[in-house]
Amino acid sequence: MIRYILKRILTIIPVVLLVAVVVFTVMYFSPGNPAEIILGPGASEENIHTLEVQLGLDQPYFVQLGRFMFNTFIRFDLGNSYVNDISISHELAMRFPKTLLLAVFAIVLELIVGIPLGMIAAIKRNRWQDQLCMLFALIGVSAPAFWLGIEMVLIFSNKLHLLPSSGISTWTGWILPVILVSLRGVAQMARQARSSMLEVIKSDYVTTGRAKGLKEGEIMFKYALPNALIPLIQTAGNSFASSLGGAIVIESLFSIPGIGQYMIQAIGGRDYAVIRGTVVVLSIAFCLIMLIVDLIFAFVDPRIMAQYSSRAKKERYRAGHGKEVRSNA
């Protein structure tokens, strides 16, 4: 288990470093001078040059890149915003829990809605229940979340006055954002659950259970469902990571003070320091989510961890050595 965890962590480190280098490079060559953004449009050339020297913006690309990487991964300091000079790390620490909570609510809704829909579609294959569930999944995958969010606000907030149009000061304020963030995930979960369930239904142990006269419900829930859920672990992890990314648009639409709203404001104000810091933090979050998913998958399927055990390596070595001896003979 330790070998597997170390291997997964070692694969995460270069990914995060590469993302940091890429986002810094893109921001470095983007149009606009950070010193002008900080001082405003009426600043003189002398003041702009002085601030560039103070911030080290006059130094070569590789010097600035090295300083950014050192401050980010050694000092854990993302710097301050170009617009309001507030610590980026502090802002992200205040906003990330709200984005994370939105993603958690979304993945819970995806699991409790998507999996039953997929099961119903698989059990009632080629019937109207199957067609209805797959139609819903198709709409969920293809419908633009931003457009759908505007329509839901117009209907449930402006016309029916059932739900607030913005903010999360009350629990009802979470309903529309969670539905919008989870909609695509529910559709993907339903499609994957249907595919996985259909594959399990064709297996020998399900056929044997039916031959023994077991009830169909017992076969589905006791034998088929547990095996069908294993492939859904990866789907759930991908959906959870996508929920963090999808929250960027939804938070801006519903004025939720999370990372998404912070990112949109930074893009609008060309606050490159905030953009690159937020992207790095999100990339780390994505990699950690994938690590947790891989660990859960390895725990469920012991064959994965067995590949990294010392005993398995010895057996592979003996097998390879035996083939070599036989070939030489």
C-alpha positions in Angstrom: 0.0 0.0 0.0 2.8 2.4 0.9 4.6 1.7 -2.4 1.4 2.5 -4.3 0.8 5.7 -2.4 4.3 6.9 -3.0 4.1 6.1 -6.7 0.9 8.1 -7.1 2.3 11.0 -5.1 5.5 11.0 -7.3 3.3 11.2 -10.4 1.4 14.2 -9.0 4.4 16.4 -8.2 5.6 16.9 -11.9 2.0 17.5 -13.0 1.6 20.4 -10.5 5.0 21.8 -11.3 4.2 21.7 -15.1 0.8 23.4 -14.5 2.6 26.2 -12.5 5.1 26.7 -15.2 2.5 26.8 -18.0 0.2 29.2 -16.2 3.1 31.5 -15.3 4.3 31.5 -18.9 0.8 32.3 -20.2 0.3 35.2 -17.7 3.9 36.5 -18.4 3.3 36.8 -22.2 -0.3 38.0 -21.8 -1.0 41.7 -22.8 -1.0 44.3 -20.1 1.5 45.5 -17.6 0.9 44.5 -13.9 2.4 47.8 -12.8 -0.1 49.7 -14.8 -2.9 47.6 -13.4 -1.8 48.3 -9.8 -1.3 52.1 -10.3 -4.2 52.7 -12.6 -4.5 54.2 -16.1 -3.4 57.7 -14.9 0.0 56.7 -13.6 3.2 58.2 -15.0 5.9 56.3 -16.8 8.3 57.0 -14.0 6.0 55.6 -11.3 5.3 52.5 -13.5 9.0 51.9 -14.0 9.7 52.4 -10.2 7.0 49.8 -9.3 8.3 47.4 -11.9 11.7 47.5 -10.3 10.2 47.0 -6.8 8.2 44.0 -7.9 11.0 42.5 -9.9 9.0 42.8 -13.2 12.0 44.2 -15.0 13.9 41.0 -14.5 14.3 38.3 -17.2 11.6 35.6 -17.6 13.5 32.7 -16.0 14.4 34.9 -12.9 10.7 35.8 -12.4 9.7 32.1 -13.0 12.2 30.9 -10.4 11.0 33.4 -7.9 7.4 32.4 -8.5 8.1 28.7 -8.1 10.2 29.3 -5.0 7.6 31.5 -3.3 4.7 29.1 -4.3 6.2 25.7 -3.4 8.9 26.5 -0.8 7.5 29.5 1.0 3.8 28.7 0.3 3.2 32.3 -0.6 1.1 33.2 -3.6 1.8 36.9 -3.3 -0.7 39.7 -3.2 -3.4 40.8 -5.6 -2.4 43.4 -8.2 -5.8 45.2 -7.8 -6.3 45.5 -4.0 -3.0 44.2 -2.6 -4.7 41.6 -0.4 -3.0 38.3 0.2 -4.1 35.7 -2.4 -3.4 32.8 0.0 -5.8 34.4 2.6 -8.5 35.0 0.0 -8.3 31.5 -1.2 -8.4 30.1 2.3 -11.6 32.1 3.0 -13.2 31.2 -0.3 -12.2 27.6 -1.0 -14.4 26.0 1.7 -17.5 27.5 0.0 -16.5 26.1 -3.4 -15.6 22.7 -1.8 -19.0 22.6 0.0 -20.8 23.3 -3.3 -18.9 20.5 -5.0 -19.6 18.1 -2.1 -23.4 18.8 -2.2 -23.2 18.3 -6.0 -21.5 14.9 -5.9 -23.9 13.7 -3.2 -26.8 14.6 -5.5 -25.1 13.0 -8.4 -24.8 9.7 -6.5 -28.2 9.5 -5.0 -29.9 10.5 -8.3 -27.6 9.3 -11.1 -27.0 5.7 -9.8 -30.7 4.8 -9.4 -31.5 6.3 -12.8 -28.8 4.1 -14.4 -30.0 1.1 -12.5 -33.6 1.6 -13.6 -32.5 2.1 -17.2 -30.5 -1.1 -17.2 -33.1 -3.2 -15.5 -35.8 -1.8 -17.8 -33.6 -1.9 -20.9 -35.3 -0.9 -24.2 -38.5 0.0 -22.4 -40.0 3.5 -21.8 -38.2 3.8 -18.5 -34.8 3.3 -20.2 -35.6 5.8 -22.9 -36.8 8.4 -20.4 -33.7 8.1 -18.3 -31.4 8.3 -21.3 -33.3 11.3 -22.6 -32.7 13.1 -19.3 -29.1 12.1 -19.4 -28.8 13.5 -22.9 -30.3 16.8 -21.9 -28.1 17.0 -18.8 -24.9 16.5 -20.9 -25.8 18.8 -23.7 -27.6 21.7 -21.9 -25.3 24.7 -21.2 -25.2 25.3 -17.5 -25.0 29.1 -17.7 -28.1 29.4 -19.9 -30.0 26.8 -17.9 -29.1 28.8 -14.7 -30.5 32.0 -16.1 -33.7 30.2 -17.0 -34.0 28.6 -13.6 -33.5 32.0 -11.9 -36.2 33.6 -14.1 -38.7 30.8 -13.3 -38.0 29.9 -9.7 -36.9 33.3 -8.4 -38.4 36.0 -10.5 -41.7 34.5 -11.4 -42.6 31.9 -8.7 -40.6 33.5 -5.9 -39.7 30.1 -4.4 -35.9 30.4 -4.3 -33.4 33.2 -3.9 -31.7 34.4 -7.0 -28.3 35.0 -5.4 -26.4 34.4 -2.2 -26.1 31.5 0.2 -27.2 33.2 3.4 -30.0 30.6 3.8 -30.1 26.9 2.9 -32.5 27.6 0.1 -29.8 29.6 -1.6 -27.8 26.4 -2.2 -30.6 24.6 -4.1 -30.3 26.1 -7.6 -26.4 26.2 -7.6 -26.2 22.6 -6.5 -28.7 21.4 -9.1 -26.8 23.3 -11.9 -23.4 22.1 -10.8 -24.5 18.5 -10.5 -26.7 18.3 -13.6 -24.0 17.1 -16.0 -22.6 14.8 -13.3 -26.0 13.2 -12.8 -26.3 12.5 -16.5 -22.8 11.0 -16.8 -23.3 9.0 -13.6 -26.6 7.6 -15.0 -25.1 6.6 -18.3 -22.1 5.0 -16.7 -24.3 3.2 -14.1 -26.5 1.8 -16.9 -23.5 0.6 -18.9 -21.9 -1.0 -15.8 -25.1 -2.6 -14.7 -25.8 -4.1 -18.1 -22.3 -5.6 -18.2 -22.8 -7.2 -14.7 -26.3 -8.5 -15.6 -24.7 -10.5 -18.4 -22.2 -12.2 -16.0 -22.3 -15.9 -15.0 -23.1 -15.4 -11.3 -26.3 -13.4 -12.2 -27.4 -16.2 -14.6 -26.6 -18.8 -11.9 -28.7 -16.9 -9.4 -31.6 -16.8 -11.7 -31.2 -20.5 -12.4 -31.3 -21.2 -8.6 -34.6 -19.4 -8.4 -33.5 -16.4 -6.5 -35.7 -13.3 -6.6 -34.8 -10.7 -9.2 -34.6 -8.0 -6.6 -32.2 -10.0 -4.4 -30.0 -10.7 -7.5 -29.9 -7.1 -8.5 -29.2 -5.5 -5.1 -27.2 -8.2 -3.4 -25.0 -9.5 -6.3 -25.2 -7.2 -9.3 -25.2 -3.7 -7.7 -22.0 -4.1 -5.6 -20.0 -5.2 -8.6 -21.5 -2.5 -10.8 -20.5 0.2 -8.4 -16.8 -0.5 -8.7 -16.3 1.3 -12.1 -18.4 4.2 -10.8 -15.7 5.1 -8.3 -13.6 6.7 -11.1 -16.7 8.4 -12.6 -17.5 9.9 -9.2 -14.0 11.2 -8.8 -14.0 12.8 -12.2 -17.4 14.3 -11.5 -16.2 15.7 -8.2 -13.2 17.3 -9.9 -15.4 18.7 -12.6 -17.8 20.1 -10.0 -14.9 22.3 -8.7 -14.3 23.5 -12.2 -18.0 24.0 -13.0 -18.4 26.1 -9.9 -16.5 28.9 -11.5 -19.4 29.9 -13.7 -22.2 29.0 -11.3 -20.6 31.0 -8.4 -20.4 34.1 -10.6 -24.0 33.7 -11.6 -25.4 33.3 -8.1 -22.9 35.7 -6.4 -21.4 32.9 -4.2 -18.1 34.2 -2.6 -16.1 31.2 -3.6 -13.0 30.5 -5.8 -15.1 30.7 -9.0 -16.3 34.2 -8.3 -12.7 35.2 -7.3 -11.4 33.8 -10.6 -14.0 35.6 -12.7 -13.3 38.9 -11.0 -9.5 38.4 -11.5 -10.0 37.7 -15.2 -12.2 40.8 -15.6 -9.6 42.9 -13.8 -6.6 41.3 -15.5 -5.2 40.4 -12.1 -2.6 37.9 -13.3 -1.3 37.1 -9.8 -4.7 35.9 -8.7 -5.3 34.0 -11.8 -2.1 32.0 -11.7 -2.4 31.4 -7.9 -5.9 30.2 -8.2 -5.1 27.9 -11.1 -2.2 26.3 -9.2 -4.4 25.7 -6.1 -7.2 24.2 -8.3 -4.6 21.9 -10.0 -3.4 20.7 -6.6 -7.0 20.1 -5.5 -7.7 18.1 -8.7 -4.6 16.0 -8.3 -5.4 15.2 -4.6 -9.0 14.2 -5.6 -7.6 11.8 -8.2 -5.2 10.5 -5.6 -8.0 9.7 -3.2 -10.0 8.1 -6.0 -7.1 5.9 -6.9 -6.6 4.9 -3.3 -10.2 4.0 -2.9 -10.1 2.0 -6.2 -7.0 0.2 -5.1 -8.7 -0.6 -1.7 -11.7 -2.0 -3.5 -9.7 -4.0 -6.0 -6.7 -5.6 -4.2 -5.1 -6.6 -7.5 -3.9 -3.1 -8.0 -2.0 -2.9 -4.7 -0.7 -6.5 -5.3 1.2 -5.2 -8.3 3.3 -3.0 -6.0 4.0 -5.5 -3.3 7.5 -7.0 -2.8 6.1 -10.5 -3.0 4.6 -9.8 -6.4 7.8 -8.3 -7.6 9.7 -11.4 -6.5 7.2 -13.7 -8.3 7.5 -11.7 -11.5 11.3 -11.8 -11.2 11.3 -15.6 -10.7 8.9 -16.0 -13.6 11.1 -13.9 -15.9 14.3 -15.6 -14.6 12.8 -19.0 -15.2 11.9 -18.1 -18.8 15.4 -16.9 -19.4 16.9 -20.1 -18.0 14.6 -22.2 -20.2 15.5 -20.2 -23.3 19.2 -20.5 -22.6 18.8 -24.3 -22.2 
